[in-house]
Amino acid sequence: LITLGAFGVLEDGSYRDVMLYHTDASNLPSLWGGLGRVGTYTVTVTRDGYVSWQRTGVVVHTQDACHLGTAYMVARLVPAP
């Protein structure tokens, strides 16, 4: 699980969004960003003491006329050597 102290950034060309820490109704932590925006993103998650995690080519597109699709990922951070 992503814990406090993790930092996430979404990038799509010149667009850049800092991801926000959020907990859901079950108190599970996550990072959210790019809300309301279609794009093909590079997602980077960092945390002090860990190797940075990155995923490229993350596509978010319209799900239907009124809603965007959502991309879910699990960033497994590895302790830095």
N, CA, C and O atoms as a GROMACS GRO file, in nm:
protein
  324
    1LEU      N    1   0.084  -0.120   0.000
    1LEU     CA    2   0.000   0.000   0.000
    1LEU      C    3   0.087   0.124   0.000
    1LEU      O    4   0.194   0.128   0.060
    2ILE      N    5   0.039   0.225  -0.068
    2ILE     CA    6   0.110   0.353  -0.067
    2ILE      C    7   0.085   0.416   0.069
    2ILE      O    8  -0.028   0.422   0.116
    3THR      N    9   0.190   0.463   0.131
    3THR     CA   10   0.177   0.523   0.264
    3THR      C   11   0.210   0.670   0.260
    3THR      O   12   0.261   0.721   0.160
    4LEU      N   13   0.181   0.738   0.370
    4LEU     CA   14   0.220   0.878   0.379
    4LEU      C   15   0.369   0.890   0.353
    4LEU      O   16   0.447   0.805   0.395
    5GLY      N   17   0.406   0.993   0.285
    5GLY     CA   18   0.546   1.012   0.249
    5GLY      C   19   0.572   0.981   0.103
    5GLY      O   20   0.676   1.021   0.050
    6ALA      N   21   0.480   0.910   0.037
    6ALA     CA   22   0.496   0.884  -0.106
    6ALA      C   23   0.449   1.008  -0.182
    6ALA      O   24   0.359   1.079  -0.138
    7PHE      N   25   0.512   1.031  -0.297
    7PHE     CA   26   0.484   1.148  -0.379
    7PHE      C   27   0.465   1.100  -0.522
    7PHE      O   28   0.548   1.027  -0.574
    8GLY      N   29   0.356   1.141  -0.586
    8GLY     CA   30   0.330   1.097  -0.722
    8GLY      C   31   0.312   1.214  -0.817
    8GLY      O   32   0.261   1.320  -0.780
    9VAL      N   33   0.356   1.194  -0.942
    9VAL     CA   34   0.342   1.295  -1.047
    9VAL      C   35   0.291   1.227  -1.173
    9VAL      O   36   0.336   1.118  -1.209
   10LEU      N   37   0.195   1.293  -1.240
   10LEU     CA   38   0.145   1.249  -1.370
   10LEU      C   39   0.195   1.348  -1.474
   10LEU      O   40   0.190   1.469  -1.451
   11GLU      N   41   0.243   1.298  -1.588
   11GLU     CA   42   0.286   1.387  -1.696
   11GLU      C   43   0.231   1.337  -1.829
   11GLU      O   44   0.232   1.217  -1.856
   12ASP      N   45   0.183   1.430  -1.910
   12ASP     CA   46   0.135   1.402  -2.045
   12ASP      C   47   0.177   1.521  -2.131
   12ASP      O   48   0.109   1.624  -2.132
   13GLY      N   49   0.288   1.506  -2.202
   13GLY     CA   50   0.342   1.620  -2.277
   13GLY      C   51   0.381   1.730  -2.179
   13GLY      O   52   0.457   1.705  -2.086
   14SER      N   53   0.331   1.852  -2.200
   14SER     CA   54   0.363   1.963  -2.110
   14SER      C   55   0.273   1.967  -1.987
   14SER      O   56   0.295   2.047  -1.896
   15TYR      N   57   0.169   1.881  -1.984
   15TYR     CA   58   0.079   1.876  -1.867
   15TYR      C   59   0.149   1.800  -1.754
   15TYR      O   60   0.209   1.695  -1.776
   16ARG      N   61   0.140   1.855  -1.634
   16ARG     CA   62   0.199   1.791  -1.515
   16ARG      C   63   0.104   1.812  -1.400
   16ARG      O   64   0.054   1.922  -1.378
   17ASP      N   65   0.077   1.705  -1.324
   17ASP     CA   66  -0.014   1.713  -1.210
   17ASP      C   67   0.048   1.638  -1.093
   17ASP      O   68   0.092   1.524  -1.108
   18VAL      N   69   0.052   1.702  -0.978
   18VAL     CA   70   0.098   1.637  -0.856
   18VAL      C   71  -0.019   1.557  -0.801
   18VAL      O   72  -0.129   1.610  -0.783
   19MET      N   73   0.006   1.431  -0.773
   19MET     CA   74  -0.100   1.343  -0.723
   19MET      C   75  -0.126   1.372  -0.576
   19MET      O   76  -0.034   1.404  -0.500
   20LEU      N   77  -0.253   1.361  -0.536
   20LEU     CA   78  -0.294   1.389  -0.399
   20LEU      C   79  -0.315   1.260  -0.322
   20LEU      O   80  -0.366   1.162  -0.375
   21TYR      N   81  -0.275   1.262  -0.195
   21TYR     CA   82  -0.296   1.148  -0.106
   21TYR      C   83  -0.443   1.142  -0.069
   21TYR      O   84  -0.504   1.244  -0.041
   22HIS      N   85  -0.500   1.022  -0.069
   22HIS     CA   86  -0.642   1.004  -0.041
   22HIS      C   87  -0.662   0.871   0.031
   22HIS      O   88  -0.588   0.775   0.006
   23THR      N   89  -0.760   0.864   0.119
   23THR     CA   90  -0.802   0.736   0.174
   23THR      C   91  -0.949   0.717   0.140
   23THR      O   92  -1.027   0.812   0.140
   24ASP      N   93  -0.987   0.593   0.110
   24ASP     CA   94  -1.127   0.566   0.074
   24ASP      C   95  -1.207   0.530   0.199
   24ASP      O   96  -1.157   0.540   0.311
   25ALA      N   97  -1.332   0.489   0.180
   25ALA     CA   98  -1.421   0.459   0.293
   25ALA      C   99  -1.368   0.345   0.379
   25ALA      O  100  -1.401   0.336   0.497
   26SER      N  101  -1.285   0.258   0.321
   26SER     CA  102  -1.224   0.147   0.396
   26SER      C  103  -1.092   0.187   0.458
   26SER      O  104  -1.022   0.103   0.515
   27ASN      N  105  -1.055   0.316   0.447
   27ASN     CA  106  -0.932   0.370   0.500
   27ASN      C  107  -0.808   0.318   0.427
   27ASN      O  108  -0.699   0.315   0.484
   28LEU      N  109  -0.824   0.277   0.300
   28LEU     CA  110  -0.710   0.234   0.220
   28LEU      C  111  -0.647   0.355   0.154
   28LEU      O  112  -0.718   0.436   0.093
   29PRO      N  113  -0.515   0.370   0.167
   29PRO     CA  114  -0.448   0.488   0.110
   29PRO      C  115  -0.422   0.473  -0.040
   29PRO      O  116  -0.400   0.362  -0.090
   30SER      N  117  -0.423   0.586  -0.110
   30SER     CA  118  -0.390   0.587  -0.252
   30SER      C  119  -0.346   0.727  -0.292
   30SER      O  120  -0.359   0.822  -0.215
   31LEU      N  121  -0.295   0.737  -0.414
   31LEU     CA  122  -0.261   0.867  -0.473
   31LEU      C  123  -0.353   0.887  -0.592
   31LEU      O  124  -0.370   0.795  -0.673
   32TRP      N  125  -0.412   1.007  -0.606
   32TRP     CA  126  -0.503   1.039  -0.715
   32TRP      C  127  -0.452   1.160  -0.790
   32TRP      O  128  -0.389   1.248  -0.731
   33GLY      N  129  -0.478   1.164  -0.920
   33GLY     CA  130  -0.440   1.282  -0.997
   33GLY      C  131  -0.501   1.279  -1.136
   33GLY      O  132  -0.558   1.179  -1.178
   34GLY      N  133  -0.487   1.390  -1.207
   34GLY     CA  134  -0.536   1.402  -1.343
   34GLY      C  135  -0.686   1.392  -1.356
   34GLY      O  136  -0.738   1.356  -1.462
   35LEU      N  137  -0.757   1.422  -1.249
   35LEU     CA  138  -0.902   1.405  -1.248
   35LEU      C  139  -0.968   1.487  -1.358
   35LEU      O  140  -0.943   1.607  -1.370
   36GLY      N  141  -1.053   1.423  -1.438
   36GLY     CA  142  -1.126   1.492  -1.542
   36GLY      C  143  -1.048   1.518  -1.669
   36GLY      O  144  -1.089   1.600  -1.751
   37ARG      N  145  -0.934   1.448  -1.688
   37ARG     CA  146  -0.851   1.476  -1.805
   37ARG      C  147  -0.813   1.348  -1.878
   37ARG      O  148  -0.755   1.257  -1.819
   38VAL      N  149  -0.847   1.341  -2.006
   38VAL     CA  150  -0.807   1.231  -2.094
   38VAL      C  151  -0.660   1.251  -2.130
   38VAL      O  152  -0.616   1.364  -2.148
   39GLY      N  153  -0.583   1.144  -2.141
   39GLY     CA  154  -0.444   1.157  -2.181
   39GLY      C  155  -0.369   1.026  -2.176
   39GLY      O  156  -0.422   0.924  -2.134
   40THR      N  157  -0.244   1.030  -2.221
   40THR     CA  158  -0.152   0.918  -2.210
   40THR      C  159  -0.039   0.964  -2.120
   40THR      O  160   0.040   1.051  -2.157
   41TYR      N  161  -0.032   0.907  -2.002
   41TYR     CA  162   0.051   0.959  -1.895
   41TYR      C  163   0.176   0.875  -1.867
   41TYR      O  164   0.181   0.755  -1.895
   42THR      N  165   0.275   0.943  -1.813
   42THR     CA  166   0.384   0.879  -1.742
   42THR      C  167   0.357   0.905  -1.595
   42THR      O  168   0.338   1.019  -1.554
   43VAL      N  169   0.355   0.798  -1.516
   43VAL     CA  170   0.326   0.808  -1.373
   43VAL      C  171   0.453   0.775  -1.298
   43VAL      O  172   0.515   0.671  -1.321
   44THR      N  173   0.493   0.864  -1.207
   44THR     CA  174   0.613   0.844  -1.127
   44THR      C  175   0.576   0.854  -0.980
   44THR      O  176   0.509   0.949  -0.939
   45VAL      N  177   0.619   0.756  -0.900
   45VAL     CA  178   0.596   0.758  -0.756
   45VAL      C  179   0.731   0.749  -0.687
   45VAL      O  180   0.813   0.663  -0.720
   46THR      N  181   0.754   0.839  -0.592
   46THR     CA  182   0.880   0.840  -0.518
   46THR      C  183   0.850   0.844  -0.368
   46THR      O  184   0.742   0.885  -0.326
   47ARG      N  185   0.947   0.802  -0.292
   47ARG     CA  186   0.941   0.813  -0.146
   47ARG      C  187   1.084   0.808  -0.097
   47ARG      O  188   1.164   0.727  -0.145
   48ASP      N  189   1.117   0.893   0.000
   48ASP     CA  190   1.253   0.894   0.055
   48ASP      C  191   1.291   0.754   0.102
   48ASP      O  192   1.213   0.686   0.168
   49GLY      N  193   1.412   0.713   0.065
   49GLY     CA  194   1.464   0.583   0.107
   49GLY      C  195   1.425   0.468   0.014
   49GLY      O  196   1.460   0.353   0.040
   50TYR      N  197   1.353   0.499  -0.097
   50TYR     CA  198   1.309   0.396  -0.191
   50TYR      C  199   1.348   0.432  -0.333
   50TYR      O  200   1.366   0.550  -0.365
   51VAL      N  201   1.362   0.332  -0.418
   51VAL     CA  202   1.389   0.352  -0.560
   51VAL      C  203   1.261   0.405  -0.624
   51VAL      O  204   1.152   0.356  -0.594
   52SER      N  205   1.273   0.505  -0.711
   52SER     CA  206   1.156   0.561  -0.780
   52SER      C  207   1.089   0.454  -0.865
   52SER      O  208   1.156   0.368  -0.922
   53TRP      N  209   0.956   0.461  -0.874
   53TRP     CA  210   0.876   0.370  -0.956
   53TRP      C  211   0.815   0.451  -1.068
   53TRP      O  212   0.767   0.562  -1.046
   54GLN      N  213   0.816   0.396  -1.192
   54GLN     CA  214   0.760   0.471  -1.304
   54GLN      C  215   0.689   0.377  -1.400
   54GLN      O  216   0.736   0.266  -1.427
   55ARG      N  217   0.576   0.422  -1.452
   55ARG     CA  218   0.503   0.350  -1.557
   55ARG      C  219   0.473   0.448  -1.668
   55ARG      O  220   0.420   0.556  -1.642
   56THR      N  221   0.505   0.413  -1.793
   56THR     CA  222   0.479   0.499  -1.908
   56THR      C  223   0.363   0.443  -1.989
   56THR      O  224   0.328   0.326  -1.976
   57GLY      N  225   0.304   0.529  -2.073
   57GLY     CA  226   0.198   0.484  -2.163
   57GLY      C  227   0.067   0.451  -2.095
   57GLY      O  228  -0.009   0.369  -2.146
   58VAL      N  229   0.039   0.513  -1.982
   58VAL     CA  230  -0.087   0.488  -1.909
   58VAL      C  231  -0.197   0.570  -1.976
   58VAL      O  232  -0.196   0.693  -1.969
   59VAL      N  233  -0.291   0.502  -2.040
   59VAL     CA  234  -0.394   0.569  -2.118
   59VAL      C  235  -0.522   0.583  -2.037
   59VAL      O  236  -0.573   0.486  -1.980
   60VAL      N  237  -0.572   0.706  -2.031
   60VAL     CA  238  -0.703   0.734  -1.971
   60VAL      C  239  -0.788   0.794  -2.081
   60VAL      O  240  -0.752   0.895  -2.142
   61HIS      N  241  -0.901   0.732  -2.107
   61HIS     CA  242  -0.988   0.775  -2.216
   61HIS      C  243  -1.131   0.786  -2.165
   61HIS      O  244  -1.160   0.752  -2.050
   62THR      N  245  -1.220   0.834  -2.250
   62THR     CA  246  -1.359   0.845  -2.209
   62THR      C  247  -1.420   0.706  -2.198
   62THR      O  248  -1.398   0.620  -2.283
   63GLN      N  249  -1.496   0.686  -2.092
   63GLN     CA  250  -1.563   0.559  -2.068
   63GLN      C  251  -1.699   0.559  -2.138
   63GLN      O  252  -1.741   0.458  -2.195
   64ASP      N  253  -1.766   0.673  -2.133
   64ASP     CA  254  -1.892   0.693  -2.204
   64ASP      C  255  -1.909   0.844  -2.222
   64ASP      O  256  -1.814   0.919  -2.197
   65ALA      N  257  -2.023   0.888  -2.263
   65ALA     CA  258  -2.043   1.030  -2.293
   65ALA      C  259  -2.021   1.122  -2.174
   65ALA      O  260  -1.989   1.239  -2.192
   66CYS      N  261  -2.036   1.071  -2.053
   66CYS     CA  262  -2.029   1.156  -1.934
   66CYS      C  263  -1.914   1.125  -1.840
   66CYS      O  264  -1.888   1.203  -1.748
   67HIS      N  265  -1.843   1.015  -1.858
   67HIS     CA  266  -1.744   0.972  -1.760
   67HIS      C  267  -1.611   0.937  -1.825
   67HIS      O  268  -1.606   0.890  -1.939
   68LEU      N  269  -1.506   0.959  -1.750
   68LEU     CA  270  -1.372   0.916  -1.791
   68LEU      C  271  -1.345   0.777  -1.735
   68LEU      O  272  -1.399   0.739  -1.631
   69GLY      N  273  -1.261   0.703  -1.804
   69GLY     CA  274  -1.214   0.578  -1.750
   69GLY      C  275  -1.113   0.606  -1.639
   69GLY      O  276  -1.068   0.720  -1.622
   70THR      N  277  -1.077   0.505  -1.566
   70THR     CA  278  -0.982   0.519  -1.456
   70THR      C  279  -0.872   0.416  -1.474
   70THR      O  280  -0.900   0.301  -1.510
   71ALA      N  281  -0.748   0.454  -1.449
   71ALA     CA  282  -0.636   0.361  -1.453
   71ALA      C  283  -0.593   0.332  -1.310
   71ALA      O  284  -0.561   0.424  -1.234
   72TYR      N  285  -0.594   0.206  -1.273
   72TYR     CA  286  -0.551   0.163  -1.140
   72TYR      C  287  -0.415   0.095  -1.152
   72TYR      O  288  -0.395   0.011  -1.240
   73MET      N  289  -0.323   0.132  -1.064
   73MET     CA  290  -0.190   0.071  -1.063
   73MET      C  291  -0.147   0.048  -0.920
   73MET      O  292  -0.193   0.115  -0.827
   74VAL      N  293  -0.059  -0.048  -0.903
   74VAL     CA  294   0.004  -0.071  -0.774
   74VAL      C  295   0.153  -0.043  -0.792
   74VAL      O  296   0.220  -0.108  -0.872
   75ALA      N  297   0.204   0.055  -0.717
   75ALA     CA  298   0.346   0.089  -0.723
   75ALA      C  299   0.416   0.020  -0.606
   75ALA      O  300   0.400   0.059  -0.491
   76ARG      N  301   0.492  -0.083  -0.638
   76ARG     CA  302   0.566  -0.154  -0.533
   76ARG      C  303   0.705  -0.092  -0.523
   76ARG      O  304   0.793  -0.118  -0.605
   77LEU      N  305   0.722  -0.011  -0.421
   77LEU     CA  306   0.849   0.059  -0.402
   77LEU      C  307   0.949  -0.035  -0.334
   77LEU      O  308   0.915  -0.106  -0.239
   78VAL      N  309   1.071  -0.032  -0.384
   78VAL     CA  310   1.179  -0.116  -0.333
   78VAL      C  311   1.274  -0.028  -0.254
   78VAL      O  312   1.310   0.080  -0.300
   79PRO      N  313   1.316  -0.072  -0.133
   79PRO     CA  314   1.411   0.008  -0.057
   79PRO      C  315   1.537   0.037  -0.139
   79PRO      O  316   1.587  -0.050  -0.210
   80ALA      N  317   1.588   0.160  -0.128
   80ALA     CA  318   1.710   0.199  -0.198
   80ALA      C  319   1.828   0.125  -0.138
   80ALA      O  320   1.832   0.098  -0.018
   81PRO      N  321   1.925   0.090  -0.225
   81PRO     CA  322   2.044   0.019  -0.173
   81PRO      C  323   2.127   0.108  -0.083
   81PRO      O  324   2.230   0.064  -0.031
   0.00000   0.00000   0.00000
